[in-house]
Amino acid sequence: MMLQKPHFPTFLGESDLVEKILGAEMLSRDKACSAPQAYWSDSRKVRPGDAFFALPGKSSDGHSFIQNAFDRGASTIFMEKAKRSILPEHLPEGSRVFLVDNVEEALHTLGRYVHARLPLGKTIAITGSVGKTTTKNLVQTLLVHWHSSYCTRESFNTSIGIDLSLLSAPEDTRFLLLEFGANSFGEIRDLALRYKPEIGIITDVALAHTEGLSSLQGVLRAKLELTESPLLETLFFNADTAPLAAFFTSSNNFPFQPIPVGRNVTSLRGIEIKETKICRGSAKDTPFLLRSKISLFGEILDFKAPFYCDHHVYACAYALGVAKILGISLPRDLDPLFSSFRVPSGRGNLGVTPRGVLLFDESYNANPKSMESSLRNFQELPLPGRKVLVLGGMKELGILSGEAHLQILSLLPAFSMTFLLGEEWNLPELRQKIEREGLTKEVHIVKSVREASLELRRIPLGEGDALFVKGSRSYGLECLVEELLL
């Protein structure tokens, strides 16, 4: 097993090359400016030396934030020629600006250029209603021990996000890990045709983005667009999810190899999840561990991974399956491979507040399946004190929203206190259920993150108590988490 050294991208290090690829006009204080380490379309994320693409958005134009990008130390700006008048009279020292006709097209042109030059062995694409980013990062954590591999940043799962990440890919990238997301039909198909993965993973199919995909069958149809990759050889899928299981058992005539992963899988044909158990961890930053036993094509593997929810066993199984398919000889002791993994921000991170409260941060996003599974796992954890929830509404569920929130409401009596944030919880039938079941003392609807923070500070929570925070990203619950940890 070999640990990889840090890599630094050099594909786009020369200004003349970028000018030539894009047919751009360059303005510069330093033509020999080195290649940026990261490329962003959000100026708030720019760090010194990074690049900023001034992309047009639905509610704002990236050109309005060019000065902010400069103030944050951007070395490179991509912007429209027609808007050059907004530039300062003198560019900051060491900076350069590429003037192009269309910023988004320029980004995709550079993305295609870099992608075509990577010496790729395989591209692995992950999609699904839950667990995409965790699975992607976990596969990367394992593969990097043997090969030069690279995964897209954060939850960058559109063509814009993927290409922004690709521009930072090391020149010797052997395995590329991509995340495919969709709010409507055709989006995953376009990504599959553009990046042509040989290995695919469908983590799950659940009620998410049903506002644009209509139903669970619509979600299934959207995720199956991954199979339209012209180079697809292998597809891992969650066999414990009924729609996926039904689809892949309906036929044996696939141009790729479907590999089932689940608790009722025939071991020799796929990956069987035999046992999972949450136990106490000894390290301060990993107070809980997921102990698992799986059968990987008939080979029994035992391991521990830094999770407090048992549904993460699927991500572990996918990662081990990918490694096996790639011909990697796995060590007998797998624990060191998983121990270096860090849960992506807002997806199960654990922290401790100044009062000593154990804070479970699931603030990044939520849909009915992830919410229910996480709440049930949190409920079962062996904790000595009270368990308090702050739950944001679940967005983009369309006509299924009311029923989905009612279902989550039925889980709340198991917890000491719950604060609900968002219009989704304000439906008359939900309020009536709270009153009818006598939950008015334990369940409170708040109007803002600020109000939730004030209410939490009035509760004498302390050492031994635990707080769980989860909701759709638009509610900004990560701000509450940051405040509570200060």
C-alpha positions, 0 to 999 in steps of 0.5 A, a space after each residue: 500500500 502506498 500513500 500518495 504525495 501531494 499533487 499540484 496542477 500545471 495544465 493551465 499554468 501558462 497564460 499564453 496557453 489559456 489565451 489560445 484555448 479560449 481565444 481570449 484577450 488577457 489583461 495582466 500585471 504579471 503575465 507569468 502568474 502561476 496556475 491557481 490552486 482552486 477555481 470558483 464561481 462564488 467569490 466568498 470562497 476565493 482565497 489568495 491565488 485562486 481564480 474566479 469565474 464571473 458566471 451569470 446567475 438566476 438572481 445575481 451576476 458574477 460580474 458584480 462580485 469581481 472586486 470582492 474576488 480581487 479583495 480576497 486575493 484572486 489572481 485570475 478572473 474570467 469575465 465577459 469582454 462586454 463588461 470590461 468597463 467595471 474593472 478597476 483602472 489598475 489591476 492588483 499586482 500579480 493578477 490577470 484577467 481573461 476577457 471572453 465572449 461567454 464565461 460559462 462556455 469558457 469554463 466548459 472549454 477549459 474543463 474539456 481541455 483538462 479532462 482530455 489530457 488526464 491519463 485516466 484509467 477509470 472514471 467513477 460517477 456517483 448519483 443517488 438521493 442520499 449519500 453522494 458526497 460521503 460516498 464519493 469522498 470515502 471512495 477517494 479516501 481508499 483509492 488514494 492509498 494506491 493510485 493517483 486519484 482525484 474527486 470533485 470538491 464539496 458537492 459540486 455535482 453539475 457540469 459547472 461544479 465538475 469543470 471548476 473542480 477539474 481545472 485543479 486536477 493533478 496531471 497524473 490523475 489515474 482515477 477520477 471521482 465525480 458526483 452527478 446531481 439532478 433537479 430535473 430529467 436529462 441532467 444526469 444523462 448530459 453528465 453521463 454523456 459528457 464525462 463517460 464514466 466506466 464505473 457507476 454507483 446509485 447510492 439510493 432512490 428516495 423522495 428528493 427533488 420530487 418537485 421537479 421529478 414528480 414521484 419516486 418513479 420519477 426519481 428512479 428514472 432520473 438516477 438511471 440516466 447514469 446507465 446511459 454512459 457509453 463506456 459504463 462497465 460496472 454499476 453498484 446499486 442499493 439492492 435494499 431500495 425496492 425501485 432499484 431492486 425491481 429494475 435490476 431484477 426485471 432483466 439480465 440483459 444489461 450492457 454493463 455489470 450490475 452489482 447489488 449491495 444490501 442486506 439480502 444480497 447473494 454474496 457471490 453475486 454482489 456485496 452482502 451487508 451482514 452486520 452493523 453496530 454502533 459502538 463507542 470510539 476511543 478517540 475524542 473526535 470519533 466518540 462513535 464508530 460503525 462496526 460492520 461485517 460485509 461479504 465482498 463477492 464471498 470474502 468476509 470483511 470486518 471493519 470500523 469506520 467513523 460514523 454514528 449512523 448505520 446507513 453509512 455502511 452502504 458508502 463503505 461497501 461501495 468504496 470497498 467494491 470499487 477498490 475490488 473491481 479496480 484490482 486492488 488487493 485489500 489488506 486484512 486490517 481495513 480500519 486504518 483505511 477508514 480511520 483517515 476519513 473525515 465526514 464532509 461538512 454538515 453531514 454527520 460531523 460531531 462537535 462539543 459546545 462550550 457547555 459540553 453539549 455533544 452537537 450532531 451536525 447534519 445541517 447540509 441538507 435533508 430529505 425524508 429518507 435521510 431525515 428519518 434514518 438519521 433521527 432513528 440512529 440518533 434516538 438509539 445512541 447510548 447517551 446519558 442526557 437529553 436529546 434535543 432536535 432543531 429541524 429545518 423543513 425539507 424543500 423541493 418535495 412538491 405535493 408530497 411535502 405535507 405527508 413527508 413532514 407528518 411522517 417525521 413529526 411522528 418520530 418526535 415524541 422520542 426526544 426531549 425537545 424539538 424546534 421546527 424551522 420553516 414554512 413546511 412545519 406550519 401546515 394546519 394538519 401538522 399543528 393539529 397533530 402537535 396539539 392532538 398528541 399533547 406535544 406542545 410543551 416538547 415541540 416548538 415552531 420557530 421563525 428563524 435561525 436566530 430565534 432557534 439560537 435564543 431558545 436553545 440558550 434558554 434551555 439548561 443543556 450541559 455535559 451529557 446532553 446532545 443536540 441534533 441539527 438537520 434541515 434543507 440547506 436553504 434554511 442556513 442551519 450551518 450558521 446555527 451550528 457555527 454559533 453554538 460551537 463558538 
